[in-house]
Amino acid sequence: MSFPEKVYTSKELKTARALVDQGYKHDLIVEGQSEFTKKVKEALDHIKTAGYFDYLQTFIKKIVEIDGMTQLRETEIAIWANKFAVDNPVDAASLFIQKAFSMDEYMHGKLYYGGPAEARSIAKRIEFLQALKAKSQDKEVKEECERLLSLWKDSSL
């Protein structure tokens, strides 16, 4: 059984879910101009440091540069991101984990958008930033995690 090209129909979703539940991991593809791919690779390094790369590979197949709004494309198992979304690799890494979490919920038949779902995906993003802060040896990365965590804390008050 191979992973479906798209995850749109109930049959494709069932196949994708079965493969993911059996431990399937995508060979993550990054598409875009050189500056975009460089920033994404930095973000992926942070994801590896935090121990979340397997999670990302489970739920995301591609990260693609676009000129429009950054978004999860559930049916394509992809994140479409603009150059501004990846300008800060630490923040981009947390965004990618947040989108992977939404894809996880989509694949498992949970409501993955709207108020409560958004709160859960933000909680996953915060969890990631805390893990990166704890595991990184880079002082600047730790400081950026702390700055982003304080912004999320301030926005939730």
ABEGO torsion letter per residue (X at the ends): XBBBABBABAAAAAAAAAAAAAGBBBBBBBBEBAAAAAAAAAAAAAAAAAGAAAAAAAABABBBBBABBBBBBAAAGBBBBBAAAAABAAAAAAAAAAAAAAAAAAAAGBBABEAAAAAAAAAAAAAAAAAAAAABABAAAAAAAAAAAAAAAAAAX
